Amino acid sequence: MKGKAAVLVAGSWGTALAYVLACNHYEVTMWTRTEAQAKEISTQHHNEKYLPNRVLPPNITATTNMQQALSGAELTLFAAPSSAMRQVAKQAASHVEAGSIVVHATKGFEPETLKRMSVVLSEELGRAQSEIAVISGPSHAEEVILKLPTTVVVAAEQEEVAEKAQEAFMNSSFRVYTNNDVVGIEVAGALKNIIALAAGLINGLQLGDNAKAALLTRGLAEISRLGVAMGASPLTFIGLAGVGDLVVTATSQHSRNWRAGYMLADGTPLNVVLERMGMVVEGVKTTRAAFQLAAQYGIEMPITEQLYEVLFNDQPLDRAIEVLMGRTKTNEMNN
C-alpha cells in the first residue's frame, strides 16, 4: 500500500474517488454519519444507496469516528455537499494530519455566504487557500467505478500540491491534468449544474436539439462571464472543468441535475422532485447563489435569472422561454 487516504463523506462521488484511490493502492477510510452505511461498506463492500450493484475493494473501509477516519491519512478528500462542507470541515479540523494533502471534489457555493469550497475549507482547517486542491471535470461516478476512461483536472495555487494530488489519483483509466486556476475550476464546476438543470427541462419539454445546443453555448458564456469577474482565467472554461463537465452533465441521464430538470418539466413541484431524487441536487442551491453573485458582480446571466424565477418564484416555463427568446438583439461577443 502507498499509504492511507481519508474520504469525507460516503456519497456517490466520494465513493467513486475512494475507489480510484483504492485501485492506486491506498488504504482508504471513508467517514459517514450512519453506522449502517459504515457497516455496509466495511463488511459487505457495497454502497447500495449511491452506487448500487458495485463491489468495493477490501482496502476501502468506513467509520462514523472522524478521528479514526483521519488518523495517519496522507491525503484527505472532502466530498461533502456544499451546504454541509463547513460543518464537516469544522468537525474534521482537529484531526487532519499536518502534512496531509487536502483536496475537495464538491461543485457548489456555500449557500449562506456564497463562498467557494476552498475558502470554506481554508477558514475551518486553518490552512492557506494555496495549500488546498480541487478535483473536477467530466466524471460521472457511475462510469468511474466501472473504470471507463475518464479525464479530470486537479487545481491548486501551489504547483507542488496539484502534482501530489495528480500522482495520488492518476491511473490507466483515470487521467488527471493539473491547473493553477482554483477560482475558475470551482466556478465552472458549480455553475454547470445550473445549465444541466435547464437542459433537463428542455429535454422534458421536447424543445429539440437546436434549443439544447443554444442553451449549452449561451450557458457557457454566462459561466465564463461570472467566472472571469470573480478572478478566473477565461481559458479554464474551454477546458475539462468548463465545457467538458458542462457537456457531460447536461447531456447524460446519470446527471442528478439533468434528471431533476426533466422531472420539473411535467409540472412536478420542486420539493417533490428533490424528495424523489433522494440525493443532493447541487444545481438548485447553486441557481440561487449564482443569481445573487450575478447581482453582486453586476453580471448579466439571463438563463440563470429565468431558471431562478422558475424554481423559486413559480414562473411558468413557457414564460421563461418567451423572455429568453425575446431579449433585446445584441452582438454575440458582447453579451
TORBANU-744323 format. One line per field, with one value per residue (C-alpha): residue in one letter; y, z, x. Coordinates in Angstrom, 1 decimal. Each point is the difference from the previous one (the first is absolute). Last residue first. Layout:
<pts>
r = (A,...) .
north = (Y,...) .
up = (Z,...) .
east = (X,...) .
</pts>
This chain:
<pts>
r = (N,N,M,E,N,T,K,T,R,G,M,L,V,E,I,A,R,D,L,P,Q,D,N,F,L,V,E,Y,L,Q,E,T,I,P,M,E,I,G,Y,Q,A,A,L,Q,F,A,A,R,T,T,K,V,G,E,V,V,M,G,M,R,E,L,V,V,N,L,P,T,G,D,A,L,M,Y,G,A,R,W,N,R,S,H,Q,S,T,A,T,V,V,L,D,G,V,G,A,L,G,I,F,T,L,P,S,A,G,M,A,V,G,L,R,S,I,E,A,L,G,R,T,L,L,A,A,K,A,N,D,G,L,Q,L,G,N,I,L,G,A,A,L,A,I,I,N,K,L,A,G,A,V,E,I,G,V,V,D,N,N,T,Y,V,R,F,S,S,N,M,F,A,E,Q,A,K,E,A,V,E,E,Q,E,A,A,V,V,V,T,T,P,L,K,L,I,V,E,E,A,H,S,P,G,S,I,V,A,I,E,S,Q,A,R,G,L,E,E,S,L,V,V,S,M,R,K,L,T,E,P,E,F,G,K,T,A,H,V,V,I,S,G,A,E,V,H,S,A,A,Q,K,A,V,Q,R,M,A,S,S,P,A,A,F,L,T,L,E,A,G,S,L,A,Q,Q,M,N,T,T,A,T,I,N,P,P,L,V,R,N,P,L,Y,K,E,N,H,H,Q,T,S,I,E,K,A,Q,A,E,T,R,T,W,M,T,V,E,Y,H,N,C,A,L,V,Y,A,L,A,T,G,W,S,G,A,V,L,V,A,A,K,G,K,M) .
north = (39.6,1.7,-2.8,-1.0,3.6,1.0,-0.2,0.8,-3.1,-1.7,-3.6,0.1,1.7,-2.4,-3.0,1.1,0.7,-3.5,-1.4,1.7,2.1,-1.5,2.4,-2.3,-2.6,1.7,3.5,-1.4,-1.8,3.3,1.8,-2.8,0.1,3.8,0.3,3.7,0.8,2.9,-1.8,-0.2,-0.4,-2.9,-1.4,0.0,-1.9,-2.3,-0.9,-0.6,-2.2,-1.7,-1.1,-1.8,-1.2,-1.9,-2.7,-2.0,-3.5,-1.6,1.0,-0.5,2.6,2.5,-0.4,0.3,3.2,1.4,-0.6,-2.4,2.0,-2.4,1.9,-0.3,-3.6,0.7,2.7,-2.4,-2.6,2.5,1.1,-3.6,-0.7,-3.7,0.8,1.7,3.1,3.0,-1.6,-1.4,3.2,2.4,-2.1,0.2,3.6,1.3,-2.5,-1.7,3.1,2.8,1.7,0.0,2.2,2.9,0.1,0.5,3.2,0.2,2.1,-2.7,-2.6,2.0,0.5,-3.5,-1.7,2.3,-0.7,-3.8,0.4,1.7,-3.0,-2.7,1.6,0.6,-3.7,-1.0,2.3,-1.4,-3.6,0.2,1.7,-3.4,1.6,-2.7,0.4,3.8,-0.4,-2.4,2.5,2.7,-2.1,-0.7,3.8,0.6,-3.0,1.6,2.8,-1.9,-1.8,3.1,2.2,-2.5,-0.5,3.7,1.0,-2.7,1.0,-1.7,-3.0,-3.7,-2.8,-3.3,-3.2,-2.6,-3.3,-0.7,1.7,3.5,0.7,0.2,1.4,2.7,0.9,0.3,2.1,2.4,0.6,0.5,2.5,2.2,1.9,-3.4,-1.6,-3.6,-0.8,-2.9,-2.7,-3.2,-3.2,-2.6,-1.6,-1.2,2.1,3.1,-0.6,0.1,2.8,2.2,1.9,3.0,2.2,0.9,-0.5,2.9,0.6,1.8,1.3,3.4,0.6,0.1,-2.4,0.6,-3.0,2.0,3.1,-1.7,-2.6,2.7,1.9,-3.2,-0.6,3.3,2.6,1.0,0.7,-1.7,-2.5,-1.1,-0.3,-3.1,-2.9,-2.0,-2.1,1.3,-0.7,0.4,-1.6,-1.2,1.4,1.4,-3.0,0.9,-0.8,3.5,1.3,-3.0,1.2,3.5,-1.4,-2.1,3.0,2.3,-2.4,-0.7,2.4,-0.7,-3.8,-1.9,-1.4,1.0,-2.1,-0.2,-1.4,-1.3,-1.3,-1.1,0.5,1.5,-2.7,-1.0,3.6,0.4,-3.1,-1.0,-2.5,-1.4,-2.5,-0.1,-2.3,-2.9,1.2,1.3,-2.0,1.9,-1.1,3.4,3.1,2.5,-1.9,-3.3,0.9,-3.5,-1.8,-2.2,0.4,3.5,1.7,-1.5,0.6,3.7,0.4,-1.5,2.0,3.3,3.3,-1.2,0.2,-2.0,-1.7,-0.9,-2.0,1.2,-2.4,2.1,-2.2,1.2,3.6,-0.4,-1.8,2.9,2.3,-2.0,-0.1,3.8,0.5,-2.3,1.2,-1.3,3.2,0.9,-2.2,-0.8,-1.3,-2.3,-1.0,-1.5,-3.5) .
up = (-24.3,-2.0,-2.2,-1.2,-0.9,1.2,-0.6,3.0,1.7,-1.5,-0.1,3.7,1.2,-2.0,1.3,3.6,-0.8,-1.4,3.2,2.2,2.8,3.4,1.8,1.3,-2.7,-3.1,1.0,0.7,-3.3,-1.7,1.8,-0.7,-3.7,-0.1,1.8,-0.2,2.3,2.5,2.4,2.9,-2.2,-1.8,3.4,1.3,-3.1,0.2,3.6,-0.8,-3.0,2.1,2.5,-2.7,-2.0,3.0,-0.2,3.2,0.0,0.6,-3.5,1.0,2.8,-2.3,-2.6,2.5,1.4,-3.5,-0.9,-2.9,-3.0,-2.8,-0.6,3.7,-0.5,-2.8,2.0,2.9,-2.4,-1.5,3.4,1.2,-3.0,-1.0,-2.6,-1.9,-2.3,2.4,2.4,-2.7,-2.1,2.9,1.5,-3.2,-0.8,3.3,2.3,-3.0,-1.8,-1.9,3.2,1.4,-2.9,1.4,3.0,3.3,2.1,1.1,-3.1,-2.1,1.6,-0.5,-3.7,-0.5,1.5,-2.0,-3.2,0.8,0.4,-3.4,-1.6,2.0,-0.4,-3.7,-0.5,2.1,-2.1,-3.3,1.4,0.6,2.3,1.2,3.3,2.0,-2.1,0.5,3.7,0.3,-1.8,2.5,2.9,-1.8,-0.5,3.7,0.7,-2.3,2.6,2.7,-1.9,-2.0,3.1,1.8,-3.0,-0.7,3.5,0.4,-3.1,0.6,-2.3,0.0,-2.3,1.3,-2.0,1.6,-1.9,0.0,3.3,1.5,3.5,2.3,-2.5,-1.0,3.6,0.5,-3.2,1.1,3.3,-1.6,-2.4,2.9,-1.1,-0.3,-2.7,-0.9,-3.4,-1.3,-2.7,0.2,-2.0,1.4,3.2,1.0,3.2,-2.2,-2.1,2.8,1.7,-3.1,-0.9,-2.2,2.0,3.6,2.7,2.3,1.9,3.3,0.9,-1.8,2.1,3.1,2.7,3.2,-0.6,0.3,-1.9,-2.6,-0.5,-0.6,-2.4,-1.9,-0.2,-1.7,2.1,-0.7,3.7,0.9,-2.9,0.1,-3.7,-2.1,-1.6,2.7,-0.7,2.7,0.5,3.1,-0.1,3.5,1.6,3.2,0.3,0.0,3.5,1.5,-3.2,-0.7,1.9,-1.4,-3.5,0.2,1.2,-2.6,-2.8,0.7,-2.4,-2.6,0.1,1.6,-2.2,2.1,-0.9,2.6,-1.2,2.2,2.5,3.2,2.1,-2.2,0.1,3.6,1.2,-1.9,1.5,-2.1,-1.8,-3.5,-1.7,-3.5,-0.2,-0.5,-3.5,-0.6,-1.9,-2.1,-0.2,1.2,0.1,2.3,2.0,-0.4,1.4,-0.1,1.5,2.2,3.2,-0.2,-2.4,1.5,3.6,-0.7,-1.7,3.0,2.5,-1.5,-0.2,-2.5,-0.2,-2.5,0.7,-3.0,0.1,-3.2,-2.7,-3.1,-0.4,3.6,-1.1,-3.0,2.2,2.5,-2.9,-0.9,3.6,0.4,-3.2,1.0,3.6,2.8,1.5,0.8,-1.5,1.8,-1.6,1.4,-1.5,-3.2,0.8) .
east = (-23.4,2.7,1.3,-3.5,-0.9,-3.5,-3.7,-2.1,-1.3,-3.1,1.4,1.0,-3.2,-2.3,1.9,-0.5,-3.7,-0.4,1.5,-2.5,1.5,-0.5,2.3,2.8,0.7,-1.5,1.3,3.4,0.0,-0.7,2.8,2.5,-0.8,0.2,3.4,1.0,2.9,0.0,2.3,-2.4,-3.0,1.6,1.1,-3.6,-1.4,3.0,-0.8,-3.7,0.9,2.7,-2.7,-1.9,3.0,1.4,-2.6,0.7,-1.3,-3.4,-1.1,-3.7,0.2,1.7,-2.6,-2.8,1.5,0.3,-3.6,-0.7,-1.1,1.0,3.3,1.0,0.8,2.4,1.7,0.5,1.4,2.5,1.1,0.4,2.2,0.2,-2.6,2.7,-0.1,0.4,2.4,2.3,0.0,0.5,2.8,2.0,-0.9,1.4,1.8,1.6,1.1,-1.8,-1.0,3.6,1.2,-2.0,2.3,-1.9,-0.2,-3.6,-0.9,1.6,-2.2,-3.2,0.6,1.3,-3.1,-2.3,1.8,-0.1,-3.8,-0.2,1.6,-1.7,-3.4,0.5,0.8,-3.0,-2.4,1.3,-0.3,-3.7,-2.6,-1.3,-1.2,1.8,3.1,0.0,-0.6,2.9,2.2,-1.1,1.1,3.3,0.4,-0.2,2.4,2.6,0.2,1.7,2.7,0.8,0.3,2.3,2.3,0.2,0.8,2.6,1.8,3.4,-0.6,1.0,-1.2,-1.3,-0.7,-2.2,0.0,3.7,0.7,0.0,-1.4,3.0,2.4,-2.3,-0.6,3.8,0.3,-2.8,1.7,3.4,-1.5,-1.2,-3.1,-1.8,-2.0,-0.8,-1.4,-2.0,0.1,-2.0,0.3,-2.5,1.3,-3.4,0.2,0.8,-3.1,-2.6,1.9,-0.6,3.2,0.2,2.4,0.9,2.6,0.7,3.3,0.7,3.4,-0.4,-3.2,2.3,-1.0,-1.9,-2.3,-3.2,0.9,2.0,-2.7,-2.6,2.2,0.8,-3.8,-0.8,-1.8,-3.6,-0.4,-3.3,-0.2,3.7,0.8,-0.1,1.9,1.7,3.1,2.4,3.6,2.2,3.5,0.8,3.1,-1.7,-2.3,-3.7,-1.5,-0.6,-1.7,-2.2,-3.2,0.5,0.6,-3.2,-2.1,1.5,-0.6,-3.6,-1.7,2.6,-0.7,3.0,2.8,3.0,3.1,2.8,3.3,2.8,-2.5,1.6,-3.1,-2.7,-2.7,0.7,-0.3,-3.3,-1.6,-3.0,2.1,0.6,2.3,1.6,3.0,-2.5,-0.9,-3.5,-2.6,-2.5,-3.7,-1.3,2.3,-1.7,-2.5,1.8,3.3,1.5,3.0,-2.2,2.2,1.5,-2.4,-3.2,1.3,0.7,-3.3,-1.9,2.1,-1.1,1.8,2.6,3.8,1.9,3.3,2.2,3.2,1.6,1.1,-1.0,-3.1,-0.9,0.5,-2.3,-2.6,0.1,-0.6,-3.1,-1.2,0.4,-1.9,-2.9,-0.2,2.2,1.3,2.9,2.8,3.2,3.1,2.7,3.3,1.4,-1.1) .
</pts>
